[in-house]
Amino acid sequence: MNSAQLCPVSKLEKLLVATDRSELSEGAIREAIHFAKQCSSSLYIVSVMETNPEYETIGANVFQKEEEEAIKYLESIKKRVSQEGLSCQTTLLHGDDPYRLIVDTAAEKAVDMIIIGRRGRRGLMKVLMGQVAAKVIGHATCKVLVVPKAARIEYKKLLVATDGSEHSMAAASEALGIAKRCGSNLVAVSVANLDKELEKAKADVGRIVEMARKDGIPVEALTP
């Protein structure tokens, strides 16, 4: 089965891309465009300007310039999307809690997946953007895809990490669906911190292996 000919992920009618306006968001933007083309998805592009009343007052000119640059950046992304034969809606968000703005916007738009870069630009922003991505994963009610700058998603091999929980099984179910649609190989893994957890880890992986084999999906088990 050729993954380029069908939507690899179930129900992707609406996608939201969160960008920090740096080159490190390139992977997220590129893959979002690819998903939108494959899945005929509506595309929303958002970026957050963190606001601080004191900064806005003292450095009003600097803030205005940064805002103008952010708007210009979003317009360039819209043009890029248009050149791919797609359309998108761009929004510059203002607030002091980027992850909450992203999650709330995703809920408001009822998107099926948020796509975000892994890291920010540099220094403190690099750390903070990593924290934003982690918080989006933890609080979003939809799927979240974190894409490093140079990553290209090809679906040849998928790794499923499980602890046997409800959330892990939901992730496994999604991975099995992708593997079935795209002809991917699957690797199932679990981690045991203590010897007494070994049997449970093996059982958790065994459940994934059984599900994969039932669907005719090539699967490899990695256990402690």
SETIBA-364696 format. One line per field, with one value per residue (C-alpha): residue number from 1; chain; x, y, z. Coordinates in Angstrom, 1 decimal. Example, Ala and Ser with C-alpha at 12.3 -4.5 7.8 and 13.67 -1.06 7.14 Angstrom:
REM SETIBA-364696
i = c(1|2)
ch = c(A|A)
xx = c(12.3|13.7)
yy = c(-4.5|-1.1)
zz = c(7.8|7.1)
***
This chain:
REM SETIBA-364696
i = c(1|2|3|4|5|6|7|8|9|10|11|12|13|14|15|16|17|18|19|20|21|22|23|24|25|26|27|28|29|30|31|32|33|34|35|36|37|38|39|40|41|42|43|44|45|46|47|48|49|50|51|52|53|54|55|56|57|58|59|60|61|62|63|64|65|66|67|68|69|70|71|72|73|74|75|76|77|78|79|80|81|82|83|84|85|86|87|88|89|90|91|92|93|94|95|96|97|98|99|100|101|102|103|104|105|106|107|108|109|110|111|112|113|114|115|116|117|118|119|120|121|122|123|124|125|126|127|128|129|130|131|132|133|134|135|136|137|138|139|140|141|142|143|144|145|146|147|148|149|150|151|152|153|154|155|156|157|158|159|160|161|162|163|164|165|166|167|168|169|170|171|172|173|174|175|176|177|178|179|180|181|182|183|184|185|186|187|188|189|190|191|192|193|194|195|196|197|198|199|200|201|202|203|204|205|206|207|208|209|210|211|212|213|214|215|216|217|218|219|220|221|222|223|224)
ch = c(A|A|A|A|A|A|A|A|A|A|A|A|A|A|A|A|A|A|A|A|A|A|A|A|A|A|A|A|A|A|A|A|A|A|A|A|A|A|A|A|A|A|A|A|A|A|A|A|A|A|A|A|A|A|A|A|A|A|A|A|A|A|A|A|A|A|A|A|A|A|A|A|A|A|A|A|A|A|A|A|A|A|A|A|A|A|A|A|A|A|A|A|A|A|A|A|A|A|A|A|A|A|A|A|A|A|A|A|A|A|A|A|A|A|A|A|A|A|A|A|A|A|A|A|A|A|A|A|A|A|A|A|A|A|A|A|A|A|A|A|A|A|A|A|A|A|A|A|A|A|A|A|A|A|A|A|A|A|A|A|A|A|A|A|A|A|A|A|A|A|A|A|A|A|A|A|A|A|A|A|A|A|A|A|A|A|A|A|A|A|A|A|A|A|A|A|A|A|A|A|A|A|A|A|A|A|A|A|A|A|A|A|A|A|A|A|A|A|A|A|A|A|A|A)
xx = c(0.0|1.4|1.2|1.4|-2.1|-4.2|-4.6|-2.4|-4.2|-8.0|-10.2|-8.0|-10.6|-8.9|-5.3|-3.7|-0.1|1.6|4.8|7.3|8.2|11.7|13.3|12.8|9.1|9.9|9.3|5.9|4.8|6.1|4.4|1.2|1.0|1.7|-1.1|-3.5|-2.9|-3.2|-6.2|-8.0|-7.8|-8.7|-5.5|-5.1|-1.7|-1.3|1.6|1.8|3.2|3.7|2.4|3.6|1.9|5.2|7.1|4.3|4.4|8.2|9.1|6.0|8.0|9.8|6.6|4.9|7.8|7.8|4.0|4.4|7.1|4.9|2.0|4.4|5.7|2.2|1.3|4.4|3.2|-0.3|1.3|3.4|0.3|-1.5|1.3|0.6|-3.0|-4.4|-5.9|-5.4|-6.5|-3.7|-4.0|-1.6|-2.5|-1.6|-1.2|1.2|0.6|1.4|0.4|-3.0|-3.7|-2.8|-4.9|-7.9|-7.7|-7.5|-10.6|-12.4|-11.7|-12.5|-9.3|-8.4|-4.6|-2.1|1.2|4.1|7.9|10.0|12.2|12.3|14.8|17.7|18.7|15.8|13.3|14.6|13.9|10.5|9.3|10.2|8.0|5.2|5.2|5.2|2.3|0.3|0.7|-0.4|-3.5|-4.8|-7.9|-7.0|-4.0|-0.7|2.2|5.7|8.0|11.7|13.0|14.6|12.1|10.2|7.4|7.4|5.6|8.1|8.5|6.5|7.5|4.8|5.8|3.3|2.7|-0.6|-2.6|-5.8|-3.8|-1.1|-3.7|-5.3|-1.9|-1.4|-4.7|-3.8|-0.4|-2.1|-4.4|-1.6|0.4|-2.5|-3.2|0.4|2.0|4.3|6.3|5.6|7.9|6.3|8.3|7.8|10.1|10.5|12.2|12.3|12.6|9.1|7.8|9.3|6.4|3.9|6.1|6.2|2.5|1.8|4.0|2.4|-1.0|0.3|1.9|-1.3|-3.3|-0.8|-0.6|-4.4|-4.4|-1.6|0.9|4.6|5.6|8.7|8.6|11.2|11.0|13.4)
yy = c(0.0|3.4|5.9|8.8|7.8|7.9|9.7|7.8|8.9|8.4|11.5|14.4|16.9|19.9|20.4|23.2|24.1|26.0|27.8|30.0|31.7|30.2|27.7|25.1|25.1|24.1|20.4|21.0|23.3|21.0|17.9|19.8|20.8|17.2|15.9|18.5|17.4|13.7|14.1|17.1|18.7|22.3|24.0|26.5|28.2|29.9|31.7|33.2|36.6|36.5|39.6|41.5|44.8|46.3|45.3|46.6|50.0|50.5|48.9|49.8|50.3|47.1|45.2|46.8|45.9|42.3|42.1|43.4|40.8|38.0|39.1|39.2|35.7|34.3|35.8|34.1|30.8|31.4|32.2|29.0|26.9|28.6|27.6|24.0|24.4|24.6|27.3|28.1|30.4|32.2|33.7|35.6|34.9|37.2|36.1|35.1|31.3|30.0|26.3|27.3|29.6|26.7|24.1|26.5|27.5|23.8|23.1|26.2|25.1|21.4|20.3|16.6|17.1|19.8|19.8|21.5|21.8|20.1|23.0|26.8|29.2|29.3|29.7|30.2|30.1|26.7|25.4|27.2|25.9|22.4|23.0|24.4|21.2|19.0|21.0|20.9|17.1|16.9|19.1|18.8|16.6|15.9|14.1|15.9|15.4|16.8|17.2|18.0|20.4|17.8|15.0|13.5|11.1|8.1|5.4|2.7|1.6|2.8|2.4|2.0|2.5|1.0|0.8|-1.0|2.0|3.2|6.1|3.7|1.4|4.4|5.3|1.6|1.5|4.7|3.2|-0.1|1.9|3.8|0.6|-1.1|1.7|2.4|-1.1|-0.1|-2.4|-2.1|-2.2|-2.6|-1.7|-1.3|-0.3|-1.9|0.1|-2.8|-6.6|-7.1|-5.0|-7.3|-9.6|-6.8|-5.1|-8.3|-8.8|-5.2|-5.7|-9.1|-7.4|-5.1|-8.0|-10.0|-7.1|-6.5|-10.1|-10.4|-7.5|-9.0|-6.3|-7.2|-6.6|-6.9|-7.1|-5.4|-6.2|-5.8)
zz = c(0.0|-1.0|1.9|-0.6|-2.0|1.1|4.4|6.9|10.0|10.6|10.7|9.9|8.7|10.5|11.3|13.5|13.2|16.0|14.9|16.8|13.5|13.4|11.0|13.7|12.9|9.3|9.9|11.5|8.6|5.9|7.3|8.0|4.3|3.3|5.6|4.3|0.7|1.5|3.7|2.2|5.6|6.6|7.8|10.6|11.3|14.6|16.3|19.7|20.8|24.5|26.0|29.1|30.0|31.2|28.1|25.8|27.6|27.9|24.6|22.6|19.4|19.8|20.4|17.4|15.2|16.4|15.8|12.3|11.6|13.0|10.7|7.7|8.6|8.8|5.4|3.9|5.2|3.7|0.4|0.6|1.4|-1.6|-3.9|-2.9|-4.1|-0.6|1.6|5.3|8.0|9.9|13.4|15.6|19.2|22.1|25.7|28.5|28.3|24.8|25.4|26.8|23.8|21.4|23.2|23.5|19.9|18.9|20.9|19.5|16.0|16.8|15.1|14.9|15.3|16.5|14.7|16.5|16.4|19.0|20.1|20.0|18.5|20.9|24.5|26.9|24.0|23.0|26.5|26.7|23.3|24.4|27.5|25.4|23.2|26.3|27.8|24.6|24.6|28.2|27.9|24.3|23.8|20.2|18.6|18.8|16.4|17.4|14.4|14.5|11.9|9.6|10.1|7.2|8.0|5.8|7.9|7.1|10.7|13.8|17.4|20.0|23.6|26.1|29.8|29.4|30.4|28.7|27.0|25.8|24.3|22.5|21.0|20.0|18.3|16.3|15.4|14.3|12.1|10.4|10.0|8.3|5.9|5.0|5.1|8.0|10.2|13.9|16.9|20.4|23.5|27.2|30.0|33.4|36.2|38.6|38.2|39.6|36.7|34.0|33.7|33.3|30.7|28.7|29.0|27.8|24.8|24.2|23.9|21.1|19.3|19.4|18.1|15.3|14.2|14.2|11.6|9.6|10.5|10.8|14.4|16.5|20.3|22.5|26.1|29.0)
***
